[in-house]
Amino acid sequence: KMVDPTLAEMGKNLNEAMKMLEDNQRKVEEENEKKYARKDIPGPLQGSGQDMVSILQLVQNLMHGEEEEETSQAYRLQNVGEQGHMALLGHSLAAYISVLDRERLRKLTTRILSDTTLWLCRLFRYENGSAYYHEDDREGLLKICRLVIHTRYEDYTVEGFNVLYTKQPVIYISSAARTGLGQALCNQLGLPLSCMCRVPCNTMFGSQHQMDVALLDRVIKDDVESGKLPLLLVANAGTPGAGHTDKLGRLKELCEQYNMWLHVEGVNLATLALGYVSSSVLAATKCDSMTLTLGSWLGLPAVPAVTLYRHEDPSLSLAAGLTSSQPVEKLRALPLWLSLQYLGHDGIVERIKHASQLSQRLLENLKNLDFIKTSVEDELSSPVVVFKFFRDYSNRDQTSHAVQASTLQHPVISNERHIYDTFNQWLGEQLAQLVPASGVDVVELEDEGTCVRFSPLMTSAVLGTEIQDVDQLVDCLKMKIPVLTSTLQLREEFEQEVRRTVGLLYIEDLSWPGLGVVRYNYNSDGKNDDKQEKELEKINTELLKKLNELESDLTFSLGPEFGGQKNCVYIGMVAEDLDVSELVETIAATGREIEENSRLLENMTEVVRKGIQEAQLQLQKANEERLLEEGLLRQIPVVGSVLNWFSPFQASPKGRTFNLTAGSLESTESTYVSKAQGTGTTPPPTPTSSLAKQRLPGQKIFKRSLRSSDAFSETSSVSHCDDLEKMDQRPPALCPGQEQGPLETEKTEEQKEVAQATKTDTEDVQSDKSPSDCTKVEEQESQR
C-alpha cells in the first residue's frame, strides 16, 4: 500500500494530466471560432489564478490547436505508454525529493545513481565503469575532453590555457561523424579549430564509411613530430548516416600506442545488450568511454543520455564536471531509474531485439528487388539499412563510351547522379508519407548520394513499428519502382520530342522528380520584355489549367515553391504506357490555341475600337445631313412641332452595326426594313488536331492503346465497304425531261411528291446543263 499520501496524489494527478493531454479523439467544433481568442495571445498574468484543469486545457490547445487542420500523423502527440509515464513521473518526483532534508536526500540520490550505473554497465557489458547523465548528447563528450585535458596537462588546473602553448592538443574525429561536432567541441573548450583533425574514411579497401586507420596512423606521427599532443579519438559504432562501425579493435591498439583516449558513440552500441553481438561492436567494451542514448532506443521520453567512462582519479572527474557534490544534480538519473525498473532486463533486451529483427526483415526483402541497391556493413546483422533506387548500366555499349572524350564524360556522370539523387529524395518522401509508422527518412551520403534510411533502433520504440509495417513498406516500394523506372526511361524521349516540336522549349531541371519541364514559347512580335514576360506567364498559366482539366493520370504543376523555373509546366512521374508524342503534341496544340485566342482577343479589341470611332464619325455626318434635309424651321422648338404636325417629315432611322465576324461596319437600314437582325457570315469551324486518336471505352488520354492498330483499321475498312454497297443500291438521279422507268411507277404517291419537289428545286440549278451532260453522269453512276 502507498504510505506517503503526497506520492499517491502525485501519481493520480499525473495520470489525469496525461489522459487529458493524450485525448486526441474529442471533437473540436469550437476550435475554429476560438482560433484568434484572447487566451491564444500573450497577455498579462491573471491576478486570481487558474486551476490545474484550465492550465492543462490551455497546454492541450497550444499543442493541438493548429495541427488539427493539417491531418498529418507526423505531428501527433505519440502515445508514450506506461513506461513513458514512469519517465515523466520521475521529473515530478525529482522536484518533490529535492525538498527533503539534506542527509535523507544524499542517501536517496546515492542509491538511485548507484543502481542505475550498475544496471547500465551490466546491460551493455561495460565493466567497472562510471556514469554521467546529461540532457544534451554532446555534453558527455565535452566533459570527457575536459577530463583528458586535466589528465594529460598536469598544470592545467593552475595555469589554465597557458600550458596549451607548449604542446597544442589535437582531437581526431571521423569525416563521417555528426555535422558540426568538431566545431561545437572547440567552441565549448575554447580551443582553435586547428586543434580538430578530421580523419578521412577508406577509399580503396573496406567500407567507405569507416575511418582509414593507416592514414590516421600517419597523421598522428606527423602531429607528434611537429610537437603536438594527440589527445582524444572519437570513433563511431554506427555512423550517423549509413550506420557503419569503425574498426574499434585496431583503433584501440593505436590509442594505446600513442597514449590517447578512445571515445565511441553510435546507434549500434544498443546491440551490446543482445545475446549475439558482432565482433566489431563488441570491441567497444574495451574503449575508455561511450555515450548511450536510451531515450530513442527504448522509446522513453525526457530521459537523459548516459556517458559511461573509466577513470581512476575522482578529483579529476570532479574537476571536469563528470561528478557533482550537489545531490540535486544526481537526480537526473531518477526518470531513467524508474523506467529501467518498469521495463526490466528482459523488456529492454526484447525492444532492442525487435528493432534488429525489423531491419533484418527489410534487408532480406530488399535483396529480392530489382533496381534497389543496399549499403549495409554486415549482410547478416545490420541495425541500420540504407538503400537507394539505381539502374545498373553495365550492359551499355562500351565502344560508344570509349569514343567519347573524357571531358564529356564528367558532366554526364554528374547529371546522372543528380537525377538519381532527385528520384531517391522523392522515393524517401513517398515511403515516409505512405508508411509513417516505418520511420524511414532521407539521408545524404558522400559517396552514395541521396539514400533512404531505415533505422528502427532510433524510431521503432517511439512509433511502434511492427513486422506488418515493414511488409507494407516493401509493398509500397514495389509499387514505386516501376514508376521510377518508366519515368527515367521516358525522360530522354520526352526531351527529344520537345526539342523537335516548334513552339516548345525544354527546361533542364535536374532537381525535379518527374518526366521533365516544358515551357511554351510566346512569339513576342517585337514587344518589350515586361509585356512579353506577362504574356508568357499568362499563356503558361492557362496551359497548365487546361492540362489539369484533361482526364489523364499525369500530374501537372508549377514546380517547387522555391528554386523552380518560372512560367513552366512541370510534369510528374509517369507510367510505362505513356504516349510521349501525343503528350507533347497536345501541349503544343493547347499552347497554340491559347496564343491564337489571346491574339484574336487583342485584334478584336483593336478592331472594335476603330469601328466605334468610325461609327461615331459616320453618325455625326448622317446627323448633319438630316439637319440639311429637314431644314432650319423644323429645328425651332415651337415652330418645328407645328410644321411637323401639318407636314410630317418621313425619314428612316439610320444607325450602324458592327459585324465581328467580318470586322466591318454596316448600316442598320436593312434591319429596320426586314424587322430582323441579320446573322451575318457564318464563322468557319474550329480546326481539330490532326493527331486526335480514337480511344477505347475507359481509356484515358496519353495512354498507348492495348489493342493493335491493324484490327482497328480492318474494322474501319469493312464498314467503309458496306457504305459503298449501300450507295450502289441507291437509284440514279433523274435529269430534266427524262421519263421514269417501270421501277419508278411502282413507288407510292408520297415518294412521287418528294421526287417532284426535288426535281423542281434542282431545275434552276441544272437548267444550263445539256441532256448529253446528264447522260454522261448517268453512265458514270451505272459504271460505279
Disulfide bonds with the S-S distance in Angstrom:
Cys735-Cys774 0.72
